[in-house]
Amino acid sequence: IVLASAINIYTMNFFDFKLLWDWIFAFSGGIGAGIVTAGIVPLIEITFGYTTDISLLELANLDKPILRRLMLEAPGTYHHSVLVGTLVEAAASEIGANPLLAKVCGYYHDIGKIKKPLYFVENQVNGKNIHDKLAPSMSSLILTAHIKTGVEIAKENRLGRTIIDTIIQHHGTSLITYFYEKAKQIRGEGSVDISDFRYPGPIPQTREAGLVMLADVVEAASRTLENPTPSRIQGLVQELINKIFSDGQLDNCELTLKDLHKIAKSFNKILNGIHHHRIEYPEKLTLVNGKAKDGNSGKQQSKQMQDGFGSNKAKGTGHLKRLGLS
């Protein structure tokens, strides 16, 4: 509209009907261009395997059917994935990567666990571990299979090539240490092929995939800390990042040492917020010089509380019985 007005002013057509028509056509053309673009974008994504920010914003919605299915069928994995998304989004912002892409990749990186959720420790209940009855080699096959399953689910839900690549790469060629060591104890070190206990790879090829790998390991390991103080969290994060870096898993994803330092700092901040200590609220009132803080005697305050409780005791007991708590 501005351009049409400028042209008419330049040609001295101030009060011509042509100016009105130019405005109408300019306005209609703008709306039409937006509609055509919105219609073409999905075709471009399908044809060239490119995921636009518009699609990423849609996929970031936690109400997407596949994420709701993950929440219902593998709640532990769902919670882990949301936290991974939070970790990588913050870290991506620090190093200049794509925060939205990193977050979405974090949400979907473990969707392959939907098929056999109870074989993964975060979904196991009552302390029962199915792997205790399986051979280490079988456990390794089951764990690595969630990559292939995740790719199949991602293709069915048209998540895009970038997210599929991250699902494939987020474990790289890392070693499943627990079952490898267990196999060595059972069969002897010389009779165990280490390649049988490594993920198929490839290693991460983008910074976002590298972030997901780091956050995946760090978030899972942070749950094992008995007393997650800031110093222990910092030590754990540094140790795990160094281990992954030394194993060569980050060689192809263009993460520099400076980036790793920023990532560790970002992870520490988020994890300290997640695992912060809460105040233990006392059940009894604290007395100061034999009196409650409001100036009344502790005895009177206690009697009032007892009287109030006594008047509602029968009613409260009835509620508890209905809830099965008494």
N, C-alpha and C positions, 0 to 999 in steps of 0.2 A: 504493500500500500504506500509506504514511504517513497519507494522507488518510482511508482506510478505517478505520485504527486509531484515529485521532483522533475520528472520528464515533462509533465504538463505545464509546470511553472516555467521551465526552460523554454518551452515552445509557446508561451504566453496564452495558453488555453485555460484561463482561470474559471470561467463560468460556462464551460462547454459540457454538454451531456457526455462527451467522451471521457471526461475525468471521472464521472460517476461510474461509467461502465468499466473503466480501468480499475477502480477500487473494487468493484464486485468481482471482476476476474482475478485480481490479485489475491483477494481474500479466499475465494473458492480454490484457487490454485494452491495456496498454502495448506488448506485443509486436505485437499486431494493428495498432495505430496506426502503428508503425514500418514494418511490411510494406506497409500501404496507402499510406503516404507515399512509400516507395521506389518503389512501382508507379505512383503518380500523377505524380511529378516529371517523368519523360520525356514524359508526355502534355502537361503544362503547358508544357514547353520547346518542344515541337513546335507547340502551339496558339498560344502567345504569342510565340514566337521569342526566349525568354529563356534564357540560358546560366547555369546554377547553378554554384556552386563545386565541387559533386560532379563535374559534367561536365568542368570545367576541370582538376581533378586527374587525371581519366582522360586528357584530351588532353595533359597535360604529360608523360606517359610517352613517352620517346623510342623505345620499342619499338612504338609504333603503326604499323600497316602503311604508312600514307602517308609517315611520316617515315623508315621503313626504306627505302622506295622512293626517297625523295629522297636518302638517304645512298648508295645503290647507283648511281643513275642520274645524280645531280648532286652529287657529294661536296663540291665547292667551295661550292656553295650551302648544303648541309646544315651545313657547318662555320660558314659565315657566319651562318646562321640561329640556331644554338646560341649563338654569341657575342652576337648581337643580343638574344636572350632573356635572357642574363646581364646585359647592359648595362641593358636596360629594367627588369628586375626590381629591380636595385639602385637605379636612379633613381626608380622608382615608390615605393619605400619611403621615399626621402628627401622626396618632395613630397606624400605622403599619398594617392597614387593606389592602384589595385588591383594589387599586385605579381604575383599569380598570373595575372590576366587579361593583364597586359602581357607576361609571360613567354610565355604560350601564343600570344598574337598574334605575338610575335617569332619563335617556332618555325615558324609556318605562313604568314608574310607573303609568302614567295617560292615557295610550292609550285607556282605556275604555270610555273616554269622547268623543271619536270620534262619538259615536252613537247619543248622544244628546248634542252637544257642547253648544247650546244657554242656557242651564239650568245651566251653570257654569259661574260665574261672569267675569272671565278673557276673555271670548269670547263674552260677551254681548256688544252691540253697542247702541249709542244714549241714554244711561242711562236707557234703558228699562229693567226691571227685571221681567222675566216671573213668578218668585216665588211670586210676589206681589198678583197674582190672585189665588194662590194655598193655600191649607191648609198646615200648618207646617208639619203635619205627611206625607202628600204626597210629599212635598219637600224633607223630610228626606229619603223617599224611593227612590226617583230619584237619590239623591246624593250617597247613599250607593250602588246603583245598578251599578255604574261605576266600582266597584271592580269586580263583576261577569262578566260584559261585557269585562273588560280588560283581565281577565283570558281566556275567550273564544277566543278573538283575538290573545292572546299570543300563545295559543295552535294551532290555525290555521296557524300561522306564525312560529311555531316550535322554539320559543325563548328559550326554555330550562327550566328545573325545578327550577333552582335558581332564574331566573327572575320572573317566575310565582309566586313563594313563596313571593318574595318582593312585587309584585303587591297586593297580598292578605294581606300582613302584614303591608304595609306602613302607614295605618291609625290605625292599632291596634284595640282597643276597645274604641277609643277616642269619646268624646261627640261632637255632632254637636250643639254647644252652641247657636248660633243665633236662630235656629228654635226651640230649646228647650225652650229658654226664651220667644220666640214669642207665643209658644203653652201655656205656663203658663199664659201669659197675657190674652189670649183669653178664655181659658177653666178653669183657676184656677190651682194653684199649686197642689192641692190634687188629681186632676183628670188626671194628666199627668204622664205616665210611662216613666221614664228616659231611660229605656232599648230600647224604641222605637226610641230614638234619638242617639243611639250609633252605631258605625260601628261593624260588626259581628266579626272582629278579624280573627285569633289570633294576639297577640302582636308580635313585631319583635323578631325573633329567632336568627338572625345573626347581627354582627356589621354593615355590609353593609346595611341591612334592617333598622336598627336603625338610621343610618346616613340619609337615604332617608326620613324617617319620620321627623327627625329634620329639614332637609333642606327644605322639602316640606312646613312645617308650617312657618319657618322663612322667606323664600323667598316670600311667599304670603303675610305675614303680613308686610314685609318691604315696600310693595307698598302703604300701607295705611298711611305712615308717610308723613305729609305735608312738613316738613323741615327736611330731613334725614341727620342730622349732625352726626359726628362720635359718640358723646356721646349718642344721641338718639338711634342710631343703636345698640350700645353696650348694652344699657339698655333693648331694645326690645329683643335682642338675649338672654340675660341672663334671662329675665323674662319668655320667651317661653320655653327655655330648662328646667328651674326649674319647670315650670308647667307640662311639659310632664313627667319629672322625678318623680314628686310628685304624678302624676296620676298612676304610676306603669307601664307605657307603655314600659319602658326600662329594666324591671326586668329580662328578659330572653335573652338579646342580648349581655351580657358580656361587656358592656361599663362601665368603671370605672369612678369615679369622676375626676380622673386625665385626662382621655380621654375626658370627657365632657368639661373640662377647655380648652384643646387643640382645641376641635371642635369649641367652642365659639370664641376662638381667631382667628381661621381660617375663620370662617363665617364673623366675623367683618372685616377682611382684604378684603375679596372678595366683600362684600356688600358696603364697603366704596368706593371701586373702581368703582362699578356699579353706585352708587348714588352720585358720586362726583359732586361738583358744577363747572360750566363752567363760563368763563369770559364773561361778557356782552359787546359785541362789539358796540361802539358808532357809530351812523350814521353820525355825523359831525366830522370834523377834530378838534383835540385839538390844540388850539393856545397858544403859549408861548410869552408873551409880545406883543400881537397883530400880531405875525407872525407865520406861519406854521413851523413845526419842521425842514423842509428842507431849511429854510432860506428865502423863498419867502413870500410875504405878504399874509395874509389870504384872502384879497380881490381879489388879482390876482389869487390865487389858486382856489377860489370859482368861479371866472369868467371862468377860464379854464374848470372847471368841468361842469359849466352850458353850455358853448359852445359845449363841447363834447357831452353832453346829448342832446342838442338841435339838433345837426346834425343827431343824430340817433333816434330822437323822433318818427318820422313817422314810421320808420322801426320797432322800438320796440313796438309801439302801434299795428301795424299789427300782430306781433307775439303774443301779449297778446290777441288780438281778436280771433285769431285762437285757442288759448288755453282756451278761455272762461274766461279770467281773467280781462277783461276790459269792 
